[in-house]
């Protein structure tokens, strides 16, 4: 996906779409780029995600779903005179790689928007790079509240970067939503809280803990783990000795699966609960058969249950992608489509062509984007957060996460 070959003019004419590459200034390019004789433009949507490594199942789902959005836009000739394509870069779930990728996207004047990243910690390293270049970024998966509402979001919300948006709801809602389910529905009263010390995991564990205590639950132990290890026997022993009747883990499935398995092997036959970061098909394989009853919350509702997602599911299957769309497929499609909608608005407002300050204009247009997407109504509040606050609880059954309850957090 790193090649930037242009669509041949003859092929474009045969398809009925006029294409060329929008080139020029750092702020979005002048519309005279190479191939300008055809009178159209090619817009690249960047995709940043972990395409290799432990989290690649989610990352590849993000990439493929964004790619599908561009293919459908081109098929419909949704923005007349504009052909969309993606360029995907691998961040390996590492902030340093994400920052380098952000700089690469900024340097490519054909890129007018970026879908991603998966990890909140990676997003932290990318936001300023994109914002300085007025390049819009729409994450399908980041849930850390500080990304949109600032480091003091619990007491004073302040938007940090006007170029940053997300289609996923935040851990300010997800953590408490999980706590309410664990306390009120699962009837658990003593929790051992573990996190991986990363932005996402630590933040999610904190919001869960605050709500669980408010409800009357007791935190009987806390621990931080090193996500680079797979030996959790020491913490598993602590969980067993604590008398906890549930474990809450803030982190992702490559660690959560083995952690659950080792906790149960230590004699604590209690469920592990986590957030959307553990909600992947790989979890059941890592956690083993005793993971039945483990729980995960995730943003939105499973696409398979949404009437609005039927076409996406069918189109994804028809496209023949080797990897599944995973937990964030629908949100990735909607993130890419939000960029496409913003580009359409900018082109329509400029007489059918991209302006020289396209990046700035696309970023401004994103704030008012609103459409019926794969995951439901897609729009953004004053912080760039998704207005869709729905969440779902999943339980492991026959080795796979199965939805058990959907709703919104009532604080």
C-alpha positions in Angstrom: 0.0 0.0 0.0 3.0 2.3 -0.1 3.1 2.8 -3.8 1.6 6.0 -5.2 1.2 5.0 -8.9 -1.3 7.2 -10.7 -4.4 5.7 -12.4 -3.8 5.9 -16.1 -5.7 8.6 -17.8 -7.1 6.2 -20.4 -8.3 3.8 -17.7 -9.9 6.8 -15.9 -11.7 7.9 -19.0 -12.9 4.4 -19.6 -14.3 4.3 -16.1 -16.0 7.6 -16.6 -13.9 9.3 -13.8 -11.5 12.1 -14.5 -8.4 11.8 -12.3 -5.2 13.6 -11.5 -3.1 14.2 -8.5 -3.6 17.2 -6.3 -0.1 18.5 -5.8 1.5 21.7 -4.5 1.8 23.4 -1.1 2.1 21.7 2.3 -1.4 22.9 3.1 -3.1 20.7 0.6 -1.7 21.3 -2.8 -2.6 23.2 -5.8 -4.9 21.4 -8.2 -2.5 21.5 -11.1 -0.6 18.3 -10.1 0.8 15.7 -12.5 -1.9 14.6 -14.9 -3.8 17.9 -14.5 -4.8 17.8 -18.1 -7.7 15.4 -17.2 -9.3 18.1 -15.0 -9.7 15.9 -11.9 -7.7 15.0 -8.8 -6.5 12.0 -6.8 -6.9 12.4 -3.0 -5.0 10.0 -0.7 -6.4 9.1 2.6 -3.6 7.9 4.9 -4.1 5.0 7.2 -1.9 4.5 10.3 -2.3 1.3 12.3 -0.3 -1.7 13.6 -0.1 -3.8 10.4 2.4 -6.2 11.9 3.0 -7.5 15.4 0.6 -8.6 18.2 -2.2 -6.1 17.3 -2.1 -6.6 13.6 -5.5 -8.3 13.5 -7.1 -5.0 14.5 -4.7 -2.9 12.4 -5.4 -4.8 9.2 -9.1 -4.6 9.8 -8.7 -0.8 10.1 -6.7 -0.6 6.8 -9.1 -2.8 4.8 -12.2 -1.1 6.0 -10.8 2.4 5.1 -9.8 0.9 1.7 -13.3 -0.3 1.2 -14.7 3.2 1.8 -12.5 4.7 -0.9 -13.4 1.9 -3.4 -17.2 2.5 -2.8 -16.7 6.3 -3.1 -15.0 5.8 -6.4 -17.5 3.4 -7.7 -20.3 5.9 -6.9 -18.3 8.8 -8.3 -19.3 10.3 -4.9 -17.1 13.4 -5.3 -17.2 14.3 -9.0 -13.7 14.7 -10.4 -12.0 13.1 -7.4 -10.6 9.6 -7.1 -9.7 8.4 -3.6 -7.0 5.9 -2.6 -5.4 4.9 0.6 -1.8 4.7 1.7 -1.3 2.6 4.8 1.7 2.9 7.1 2.6 0.5 9.9 3.1 2.0 13.3 3.7 -1.4 15.1 1.7 0.1 18.0 4.8 2.3 18.8 4.4 6.0 19.4 7.8 6.8 17.8 6.8 4.9 14.6 3.5 6.7 14.6 5.1 10.1 14.8 7.4 9.2 11.9 4.4 8.1 9.9 2.6 11.3 10.7 5.6 13.3 9.3 5.5 11.1 6.1 1.8 11.8 5.6 2.3 15.5 6.1 5.1 15.5 3.5 2.9 13.9 0.9 0.8 16.9 -0.3 -1.8 14.5 -1.9 -2.8 13.3 1.6 -5.9 15.3 2.8 -6.9 13.1 5.8 -5.7 10.2 7.9 -7.6 7.3 9.4 -6.1 6.0 12.7 -4.3 5.2 14.8 -5.4 2.3 16.9 -3.6 3.1 20.1 -4.2 6.3 22.2 -0.5 6.4 23.1 0.4 6.5 19.4 -2.2 9.2 18.8 -0.5 11.4 21.5 2.7 11.3 19.4 0.9 12.2 16.2 -1.6 15.0 17.1 0.7 18.0 17.0 2.4 16.9 13.8 -0.9 16.8 12.0 -2.3 19.9 13.7 0.7 22.0 12.7 0.1 20.9 9.1 -3.7 21.4 9.3 -4.1 17.7 8.3 -7.3 16.1 9.7 -7.0 12.9 11.6 -10.0 10.6 12.4 -9.4 7.7 14.7 -11.8 4.7 14.7 -10.4 3.3 18.0 -8.7 5.9 20.3 -10.6 6.1 23.6 -8.3 8.1 25.9 -10.3 11.2 27.0 -7.3 13.5 27.2 -6.8 13.3 23.4 -9.8 15.5 22.8 -10.6 17.1 26.2 -7.1 17.8 27.6 -5.0 16.4 30.4 -7.4 17.8 33.1 -10.5 16.6 31.4 -12.1 15.4 34.6 -12.2 18.9 36.0 -11.7 21.2 33.1 -12.3 20.1 29.5 -10.3 21.9 26.9 -9.8 20.9 23.3 -6.2 20.5 22.4 -6.1 20.0 18.6 -8.7 21.1 16.1 -7.5 18.6 13.5 -8.2 15.5 15.7 -11.5 13.7 15.6 -12.7 10.2 16.5 -15.7 7.9 15.7 -15.2 5.8 18.8 -16.5 7.0 22.2 -14.2 7.5 25.1 -13.0 5.8 28.3 -14.7 8.5 30.3 -17.8 6.5 29.3 -16.5 3.0 28.7 -14.8 2.5 32.1 -17.9 3.5 34.1 -20.2 1.5 31.8 -18.1 -1.6 32.5 -18.2 -0.9 36.2 -22.0 -0.6 36.2 -22.3 -3.9 34.4 -19.8 -5.7 36.7 -21.5 -4.3 39.9 -25.2 -4.3 38.9 -25.5 -7.1 36.4 -22.6 -9.5 37.3 -23.1 -8.8 41.0 -19.3 -8.6 41.7 -18.2 -6.7 44.7 -14.4 -7.2 45.0 -12.1 -6.4 42.1 -8.4 -6.7 41.5 -7.4 -4.0 39.0 -4.4 -4.5 36.6 -3.2 -2.3 33.8 -0.3 -2.2 31.3 0.9 1.4 32.2 0.1 2.7 28.7 -2.2 5.7 28.0 -5.2 3.6 27.0 -4.9 0.8 29.6 -4.1 3.0 32.7 -6.8 5.5 31.8 -9.5 2.9 31.3 -8.6 1.1 34.6 -8.8 4.5 36.4 -12.3 5.4 35.1 -13.5 1.9 35.8 -12.1 2.0 39.4 -13.7 5.4 40.2 -17.1 4.3 39.2 -16.8 0.8 40.8 -16.0 2.5 44.1 -18.9 5.0 43.8 -21.2 2.0 43.3 -20.0 0.5 46.6 -17.5 -2.0 45.2 -14.1 -2.6 46.8 -10.8 -2.6 45.1 -8.8 -5.4 46.8 -5.6 -5.0 44.9 -3.9 -3.2 42.0 -0.9 -4.1 39.9 0.9 -2.8 36.7 2.3 -5.3 34.3 5.0 -5.1 31.6 3.2 -5.6 28.3 6.4 -7.0 26.8 6.3 -10.1 28.9 4.0 -13.1 28.9 4.8 -14.4 32.4 2.2 -13.1 34.7 2.5 -15.8 37.4 3.5 -13.3 40.1 0.4 -11.1 39.6 -1.8 -14.2 39.2 -0.7 -15.3 42.7 -1.5 -11.9 44.1 -5.0 -12.0 42.6 -5.6 -15.5 44.1 -4.5 -14.3 47.6 -6.6 -11.1 47.4 -9.9 -12.8 47.5 -11.2 -10.9 44.4 -14.3 -12.1 42.7 -13.4 -10.4 39.4 -10.3 -8.9 37.7 -10.4 -5.7 35.7 -7.6 -5.4 33.1 -6.8 -2.1 31.3 -4.8 -3.1 28.2 -5.0 -5.2 25.1 -5.6 -8.8 24.1 -2.1 -10.0 23.5 -1.5 -9.7 27.3 -5.1 -10.1 28.5 -5.4 -13.6 27.1 -2.4 -15.1 28.8 -3.1 -13.1 32.0 -6.6 -14.6 32.2 -5.2 -18.1 31.6 -2.5 -17.8 34.3 -4.9 -16.3 36.8 -7.2 -19.3 36.5 -4.3 -21.6 36.6 -3.3 -20.0 39.9 -6.6 -21.1 41.3 -8.6 -17.9 41.0 -11.6 -19.1 38.9 -12.9 -15.6 38.4 -13.7 -13.7 35.2 -11.3 -11.2 33.7 -13.0 -8.0 32.4 -11.5 -5.6 29.9 -12.3 -2.9 27.4 -12.4 -2.8 23.6 -8.7 -3.5 23.5 -9.3 -7.1 24.4 -12.3 -7.6 22.2 -10.7 -9.6 19.4 -11.2 -13.2 18.2 -7.6 -13.9 19.2 -8.4 -13.5 22.8 -10.2 -16.8 23.2 -7.2 -18.6 21.6 -4.8 -17.0 24.0 -6.9 -17.4 27.1 -7.9 -21.0 26.6 -11.2 -22.9 27.4 -11.4 -21.6 30.9 -11.9 -18.0 29.6 -15.7 -18.8 29.3 -17.4 -16.0 31.1 -14.7 -13.4 30.7 -16.1 -10.0 29.7 -15.2 -7.1 27.4 -16.8 -3.8 26.7 -16.5 -2.2 23.2 -17.6 0.9 21.6 -20.9 0.9 19.7 -22.8 -2.3 18.9 -21.5 -5.3 16.9 -21.8 -4.5 13.2 -23.4 -7.9 12.6 -26.5 -6.7 14.6 -26.8 -3.3 13.0 -29.2 -2.9 10.0 -27.0 0.1 9.0 -24.0 -2.3 8.7 -25.5 -5.0 6.4 -24.1 -3.4 3.3 -20.7 -3.0 4.8 -20.5 -6.6 5.9 -21.6 -7.8 2.4 -19.2 -5.4 0.6 -16.3 -6.4 2.8 -16.9 -10.1 2.1 -17.3 -9.4 -1.6 -14.0 -7.5 -1.7 -12.2 -10.6 -0.7 -9.9 -9.2 2.0 -7.7 -11.9 3.5 -8.1 -10.5 7.1 -11.4 -9.8 8.9 -12.6 -6.3 9.7 -12.1 -7.0 13.5 -13.5 -4.8 16.2 -13.0 -1.4 14.5 -14.0 -2.2 10.9 -17.2 -0.3 10.9 -15.7 2.7 12.7 -12.8 2.7 10.3 -15.1 2.7 7.3 -17.0 5.6 8.9 -13.8 7.5 9.7 -12.7 7.2 6.1 -16.2 8.2 4.9 -16.1 11.3 7.2 -13.0 12.4 5.4 -14.6 11.7 2.0 -17.7 13.8 3.1 -15.4 16.7 4.2 -13.6 16.6 0.9 -16.9 16.6 -0.9 -18.0 19.7 1.0 -14.8 21.5 0.2 -15.0 20.6 -3.5 -18.6 21.6 -3.8 -17.9 24.9 -2.1 -15.1 25.6 -4.5 -16.8 25.2 -7.8 -16.1 21.5 -8.2 -12.3 21.5 -7.6 -9.9 21.3 -4.7 -8.7 24.7 -3.4 -5.0 25.5 -2.8 -5.6 25.3 1.0 -7.5 22.0 0.8 -6.1 20.6 4.0 -7.2 23.6 6.1 -10.6 23.6 4.5 -11.1 19.8 5.0 -10.2 20.1 8.6 -12.7 22.9 9.1 -15.4 21.0 7.2 -15.0 17.9 9.4 -16.5 19.7 12.4 -19.9 19.8 10.7 -19.8 16.4 9.0 -22.9 14.4 9.7 -24.1 11.3 7.9 -25.8 7.9 8.5 -22.8 5.5 8.7 -22.1 1.8 9.2 -22.1 2.3 13.0 -25.1 4.6 13.1 -25.3 8.4 13.0 -21.8 9.9 12.6 -21.1 13.4 13.8 -18.8 15.2 16.2 -19.2 17.4 19.3 -17.2 20.5 20.1 -14.2 18.5 21.2 -14.1 16.3 18.1 -15.6 13.3 20.0 -18.2 11.0 18.5 -21.8 11.9 19.4 -22.6 8.2 19.3 -22.1 7.0 22.9 -23.4 3.5 22.6 -21.4 0.6 24.1 -21.8 -3.2 24.3 -20.8 -5.8 26.9 -19.5 -9.1 25.4 -18.9 -12.4 27.2 -16.7 -15.3 26.0 -18.7 -18.2 24.9 -17.3 -21.2 23.0 -14.0 -19.4 22.7 -15.4 -16.2 21.2 -16.8 -12.9 22.5 -20.6 -12.8 22.2 -22.7 -9.7 22.8 -24.8 -9.8 26.0 -25.9 -6.2 26.6 -25.9 -2.9 24.7 -26.6 0.6 26.1 -25.2 3.9 27.2 -23.6 5.0 30.4 -25.9 6.7 32.8 -23.8 8.8 35.1 
